[in-house]
Amino acid sequence: MDDFDAERAGDDRREETEMKWTRPLLIAGLWLAAPAAQAQLLPAPAAGALGGVGQVLPDTLDRLGGIVDQSGLDRLSPARLADRLAAARTARIDALLRQHGDAIELDDRREPARRGIILLTGADAAAIETLRAKGYGVEQVETEGIDMAITRLTVPDGQSLARALRSVRKIAPQAQASADNLYFPSGAAAEGRSAALASHGLVGRGAAGLIDGGVAAHPALAGAIEQRGFVTGAPRASAHGTAVASLIGGNGSLKGAAPGTPLLVADVYGDDPAGGSSFAIVRALGWMAARGAKVVTISLVGPDNPLLAGAIRLVRDKGMMLVAAVGNDGPAAPPAYPASYPQVIAVTGVDGRGRLLPEAGRAAHVDFAAPGADMMAADMDGGRDKVRGTSFAAPLVAGRLMAGGSVEALRREAKPGRSKGYGAGILCETCRNMY
């Protein structure tokens, strides 16, 4: 595994003005540059769907960001594809800010994050006291399973997150300060009725881990499954988490890449409008490290985050292997995280003809490809449905890693891809559950 171990000026009013005008203009410009993009990328949401609670990020973002017309995407030029994917990403973030602005805001990089929260590591006592004197709420947090002391700051009333981050970095220059950034599912799964959680007792050491939404009870998921929530309302069954879980350990009519493998499931979404945050993912990683998870799948994407990067280094030092999807914002998008961290096995997706998905994102490296389209996974109703996205390629690689035991075994198993971009090759090419 050695290969994988490897101020801006302005006040709050100016920031708010920029946010007010930049997002709508960017969306409008991208839509004009890409006619019919809405039909391709943004299927109309069900009435009232955006305003509901529950799996806010998985459901809202799958609906807004899902790719629903593969043939149309395949015909687009790279430039037009990049425009449409950028428009979809902008639209889904704008929708979140409109619907859940009380819980979500943009950080100093214009990335979505939990409103009014800053995560700090490495700050000395003097800096902490200065921050407290300036009106910041201060909470010291110890993370289970990993030796990481985190200071969770609450931003003073009336101050934007972006401005507060710049202030904190001046007060504590030796520390790492970051927003509690949000991470999005890397593919759409069909929604269904509310479902009971899968629960099959306690799971021992050496299980596969899944950081996602909760997993529903399903006939194909009869192996040992233990779930824990890391946000409000969790664990709660989700379509995305259920589909991903079935591709790791499904058995019977829906076979995963490692049928029947025990699963530790960390629900980082629950009912929280700002679910899927870096803080929740870090706590989930610590839990899995404490429980001795062997391989952990994260089919979520977002920005680089110092807290998350540090946690990943620590759990890798404990021997945990991490697999992550490269996302679906296209090859022209910025590198996706956590897949881009050197300690993480980054996975892209291919269609039924072995071609890279046109919407597949990129990471600082790509290690393997696996099916991400023209395939089935478990749904919320006890059946199965089509899925698409790099979300569904990552669990197949994780399952093969569980079965093979090492990256070297995966390399021996991988079949060559058609060109660059496949990493060491395609794994689990027949794992599609189409019949």
C-alpha positions in Angstrom: 0.0 0.0 0.0 3.0 2.4 -0.1 1.9 3.8 -3.4 -1.3 5.1 -1.7 0.4 6.5 1.4 2.1 8.5 -0.4 -7.1 37.8 2.1 -9.3 38.4 -0.1 -10.3 42.0 0.7 -14.0 42.9 1.4 -16.5 43.0 4.1 -19.7 41.0 4.7 -21.9 43.3 2.6 -19.6 42.9 -0.4 -19.6 39.1 0.1 -23.3 39.0 0.2 -23.6 41.1 -2.9 -21.2 38.9 -4.8 -23.2 35.8 -3.8 -26.5 37.4 -4.7 -25.4 38.3 -8.2 -22.7 35.8 -9.1 -24.6 32.6 -8.7 -27.7 33.6 -10.8 -25.5 35.1 -13.6 -23.3 32.0 -13.7 -26.3 29.7 -13.9 -27.9 31.8 -16.6 -24.7 32.0 -18.6 -24.1 28.3 -18.4 -27.7 27.5 -19.4 -27.4 29.8 -22.4 -24.2 28.1 -23.5 -25.8 24.7 -23.2 -29.3 24.5 -24.6 -31.5 21.7 -23.4 -29.3 21.2 -20.4 -32.2 21.1 -18.0 -33.7 18.2 -19.9 -30.4 16.4 -19.9 -29.3 17.0 -16.3 -32.0 18.4 -14.1 -35.2 16.3 -14.1 -38.0 18.2 -12.5 -38.3 17.6 -8.7 -41.4 16.2 -7.2 -43.8 18.7 -5.7 -42.5 19.9 -2.4 -39.4 17.7 -2.6 -36.8 20.4 -2.0 -38.5 21.7 1.1 -38.7 18.4 2.9 -36.5 17.1 5.6 -35.0 13.6 5.7 -32.2 12.7 3.3 -31.7 16.3 2.2 -28.4 16.1 0.5 -28.8 12.6 -1.1 -32.3 13.2 -2.3 -32.0 16.8 -3.4 -28.6 16.5 -5.0 -29.3 13.2 -6.7 -32.4 14.8 -8.2 -30.7 18.0 -9.3 -27.3 16.5 -10.3 -28.3 13.1 -11.7 -27.4 12.2 -15.2 -30.4 10.9 -17.0 -29.6 10.8 -20.7 -26.4 8.9 -21.4 -26.8 9.0 -25.2 -27.1 12.8 -25.2 -24.0 13.2 -23.1 -22.0 10.9 -25.3 -22.8 13.1 -28.3 -21.6 16.3 -26.6 -18.3 17.9 -27.3 -16.0 18.1 -24.2 -16.6 21.9 -24.0 -20.4 21.6 -24.1 -20.3 18.7 -21.6 -18.2 20.7 -19.2 -20.7 23.6 -19.5 -23.6 21.4 -18.7 -22.0 19.6 -15.8 -20.8 22.9 -14.3 -24.4 24.3 -14.7 -25.8 21.3 -12.9 -23.4 21.6 -10.0 -24.1 25.4 -9.7 -27.8 24.8 -9.7 -27.8 22.1 -7.0 -25.6 24.3 -4.7 -27.9 27.3 -5.4 -30.9 25.1 -4.5 -29.4 24.1 -1.3 -28.6 27.7 -0.3 -32.1 28.8 -1.2 -33.9 26.0 0.7 -31.6 25.6 3.6 -29.7 28.9 4.0 -30.3 28.7 7.8 -28.1 25.7 7.9 -25.7 26.1 4.9 -23.5 28.9 3.6 -20.5 29.3 1.4 -16.9 29.4 2.8 -14.1 31.6 1.7 -13.6 29.4 -1.4 -17.3 29.5 -2.3 -17.7 25.9 -1.2 -20.9 24.9 0.7 -20.4 24.3 4.4 -22.3 24.1 7.7 -23.4 27.6 8.6 -21.3 29.4 11.3 -19.0 26.5 12.1 -15.1 26.5 11.9 -13.0 23.4 12.7 -9.6 24.0 14.2 -6.7 21.7 14.9 -3.3 22.6 16.3 -4.3 25.8 18.0 -2.4 26.8 21.2 -4.1 27.9 24.4 -3.4 31.6 23.9 -5.1 31.5 20.5 -8.1 29.7 21.9 -8.5 32.3 24.6 -8.2 35.1 22.1 -10.9 33.6 20.0 -13.1 33.1 23.0 -12.6 36.8 24.0 -13.6 37.8 20.5 -17.0 36.1 20.8 -16.3 32.7 19.2 -18.0 29.7 20.9 -15.4 27.1 21.7 -16.0 23.4 22.0 -13.2 20.9 22.4 -13.9 17.5 20.7 -12.1 14.2 21.1 -12.6 11.8 18.1 -13.1 8.2 18.9 -10.6 5.8 17.2 -8.1 8.4 16.1 -5.8 10.7 18.0 -7.2 14.0 16.8 -8.1 16.9 19.1 -10.6 19.2 17.3 -11.7 22.7 18.4 -15.2 23.4 17.1 -15.8 27.2 16.8 -19.1 28.8 16.5 -18.9 32.1 14.5 -20.2 35.2 16.3 -23.6 36.4 15.3 -23.6 38.7 12.2 -20.3 37.5 10.8 -20.1 35.4 7.7 -18.2 32.2 7.6 -15.8 33.4 4.9 -14.8 36.5 6.9 -14.6 34.5 10.1 -12.2 32.0 8.5 -9.8 34.8 7.5 -10.0 36.2 11.0 -9.3 32.9 12.7 -6.3 32.2 10.5 -4.8 35.6 11.6 -5.4 34.9 15.3 -4.1 31.2 15.1 -1.7 31.2 12.1 0.0 28.0 13.4 -3.3 26.1 13.4 -5.3 24.5 10.6 -8.7 26.2 10.2 -11.4 25.0 7.8 -15.1 25.2 7.2 -17.3 22.2 7.9 -17.6 21.5 4.2 -20.3 19.4 2.7 -19.8 16.2 0.6 -22.3 15.1 -2.0 -23.3 11.6 -3.2 -21.6 10.7 -6.5 -24.6 9.3 -8.3 -28.4 9.1 -8.4 -30.4 6.2 -7.0 -34.2 5.9 -7.3 -36.2 7.1 -4.4 -38.8 5.0 -2.7 -41.0 4.7 0.2 -39.7 5.1 3.7 -38.0 1.8 4.7 -36.8 0.1 7.8 -33.1 0.0 8.5 -31.2 -3.1 7.9 -30.0 -4.4 11.2 -28.4 -7.8 11.7 -26.6 -7.5 15.1 -23.1 -6.5 15.9 -20.2 -6.7 13.3 -16.8 -7.9 14.3 -13.4 -6.6 13.3 -12.3 -6.9 9.7 -15.7 -5.8 8.2 -16.3 -3.5 5.2 -17.2 0.1 6.1 -19.6 2.4 4.3 -19.8 6.1 4.9 -23.0 7.3 3.3 -26.7 7.5 4.1 -28.3 4.7 6.0 -29.1 1.3 4.5 -32.6 -0.1 4.2 -33.6 -3.7 5.0 -33.4 -5.7 1.7 -33.5 -9.4 0.8 -30.1 -9.1 -0.8 -28.6 -7.7 2.3 -28.8 -10.7 4.7 -25.2 -10.5 6.0 -24.3 -8.9 9.3 -25.0 -5.1 9.2 -24.4 -2.6 12.0 -25.4 1.1 11.6 -24.6 4.2 13.5 -25.6 7.8 12.9 -23.4 10.9 13.1 -25.9 13.7 12.5 -29.4 14.5 13.6 -32.0 11.9 12.7 -29.4 9.2 11.8 -29.3 6.4 11.1 -32.1 6.5 8.6 -32.5 4.4 5.4 -31.6 6.1 2.2 -31.7 5.1 -1.5 -28.1 6.0 -2.2 -26.7 4.1 0.8 -28.8 1.1 0.1 -27.7 0.8 -3.5 -24.0 1.2 -2.6 -24.3 -1.4 0.2 -25.8 -3.9 -2.2 -22.9 -3.5 -4.6 -20.4 -4.4 -1.8 -22.1 -7.2 0.0 -25.4 -8.1 -1.8 -26.2 -11.7 -2.3 -28.9 -13.8 -4.1 -30.7 -11.8 -6.8 -28.4 -8.8 -6.4 -24.8 -9.9 -6.0 -22.2 -7.5 -4.8 -18.5 -7.7 -5.4 -18.0 -9.5 -2.0 -21.3 -11.3 -1.4 -22.4 -11.5 2.2 -19.5 -9.5 3.6 -20.3 -7.9 7.0 -21.0 -4.1 6.8 -20.4 -1.2 9.2 -22.6 1.6 8.0 -22.0 5.3 9.1 -25.0 7.5 8.2 -23.6 11.1 7.8 -26.9 12.5 6.4 -29.9 11.5 8.5 -32.4 14.4 8.8 -29.7 17.1 8.8 -29.9 19.7 6.0 -26.2 20.1 6.4 -25.5 16.4 6.5 -22.5 14.9 4.8 -20.1 17.3 6.4 -16.4 16.9 7.0 -16.9 16.7 10.8 -19.4 13.9 10.5 -17.2 12.0 8.1 -14.2 12.4 10.3 -16.2 11.0 13.3 -17.4 8.2 11.1 -13.8 7.3 10.1 -12.8 7.3 13.8 -15.6 4.9 14.7 -14.6 2.6 11.9 -11.0 2.7 13.0 -12.0 1.8 16.5 -14.1 -1.1 15.2 -11.4 -2.4 13.1 -12.9 -1.9 9.6 -10.7 -3.3 6.9 -11.9 -1.4 3.8 -14.1 1.7 3.9 -16.0 3.1 0.9 -16.9 6.8 0.6 -19.0 7.5 -2.5 -19.1 11.2 -1.7 -17.3 14.1 -3.2 -16.4 17.7 -2.1 -13.5 20.0 -1.6 -10.1 19.6 0.0 -10.5 19.9 3.8 -7.5 19.9 6.2 -9.5 18.2 9.0 -10.6 15.4 6.7 -7.1 15.1 5.2 -5.6 14.6 8.6 -8.1 12.0 9.7 -7.5 10.0 6.5 -3.8 10.0 7.2 -4.4 8.8 10.7 -6.8 5.9 9.8 -4.4 4.8 7.0 -1.7 4.6 9.6 -3.9 2.2 11.5 -4.1 -0.1 8.4 -7.6 0.9 7.1 -7.9 0.9 3.3 -10.0 3.7 1.8 -11.9 3.7 -1.5 -13.6 6.7 -2.9 -15.5 7.8 -6.1 -14.1 10.5 -8.3 -17.6 12.2 -8.7 -19.7 13.1 -11.6 -18.8 16.7 -12.4 -16.8 15.8 -15.5 -13.1 15.7 -16.3 -12.9 19.5 -16.5 -14.1 19.9 -12.8 -11.6 20.6 -10.0 -10.2 17.4 -8.4 -12.6 15.7 -6.1 -12.0 14.8 -2.5 -11.5 12.5 -0.6 -10.6 10.5 -3.8 -7.7 12.9 -4.5 -5.9 12.3 -1.2 -2.8 10.1 -1.9 -3.9 7.6 0.8 -7.2 6.9 -1.0 -7.9 4.5 -3.8 -9.7 6.6 -6.4 -12.3 5.0 -8.6 -13.9 6.1 -11.9 -16.8 4.5 -13.7 -17.4 2.8 -17.1 -20.5 2.0 -19.0 -21.6 -1.4 -20.4 -19.3 -1.1 -23.4 -16.3 -0.4 -21.2 -16.2 3.3 -22.0 -15.4 5.9 -19.3 -18.6 7.7 -18.2 -18.5 11.1 -19.9 -19.7 12.7 -16.7 -17.0 11.0 -14.5 -15.0 13.5 -12.5 -11.4 13.5 -11.9 -9.0 13.2 -9.0 -5.4 13.9 -8.5 -4.9 10.3 -9.4 -7.2 7.4 -10.7 -6.4 3.9 -9.5 -9.1 1.7 -10.9 -12.3 1.8 -13.0 -15.4 -0.3 -12.4 -19.0 -0.4 -13.7 -20.9 2.8 -13.1 -23.7 2.6 -15.6 -25.9 0.0 -17.4 -26.3 -1.8 -14.1 -28.7 -2.5 -11.2 -28.5 -2.1 -7.5 -30.9 -2.6 -4.5 -33.7 -0.1 -4.1 -35.7 1.1 -1.1 -38.7 -1.1 -1.9 -37.0 -4.5 -1.6 -36.4 -4.7 -5.4 -33.8 -3.4 -7.7 -33.4 -0.4 -10.1 -30.9 1.1 -12.5 -28.2 3.3 -11.1 -25.6 5.5 -12.7 -22.5 7.3 -11.4 -19.1 6.8 -10.0 -20.8 6.2 -6.6 -21.6 2.7 -7.8 -18.2 1.9 -9.2 -16.4 2.6 -5.9 -18.2 -0.1 -3.8 -17.4 -2.7 -6.5 -13.7 -2.0 -6.1 -14.1 -2.0 -2.3 -15.7 -5.4 -2.5 -13.0 -6.8 -4.7 -10.4 -5.4 -2.2 -12.2 -7.1 0.6 -12.1 -10.4 -1.3 -8.6 -10.1 -2.6 -7.0 -8.5 0.5 -4.6 -6.2 -1.2 -4.1 -3.6 -3.9 -1.6 -5.9 -5.6 -4.4 -8.5 -6.0 -6.6 -5.9 -7.6 -3.9 -5.0 -10.0 -3.5 -8.6 -11.1 -7.3 -8.9 -11.5 -7.8 -5.6 -13.4 -8.4 -5.7 -17.2 -6.8 -3.0 -19.3 -8.9 0.0 -20.3 -9.1 1.5 -23.7 -6.9 4.5 -23.0 -5.6 6.6 -20.2 -7.9 7.4 -17.4 -8.7 3.8 -16.3 -5.8 3.7 -13.7 -4.6 0.1 -13.4 -7.6 -1.1 -15.3 -11.3 -2.2 -15.0 -12.4 -4.4 -12.1 -15.6 -6.4 -11.7 -16.7 -5.8 -15.3 -19.4 -8.4 -15.1 -20.8 -7.1 -11.7 -24.0 -5.5 -13.2 -26.9 -7.6 -11.9 -28.8 -7.0 -15.2 -30.5 -10.4 -15.2 
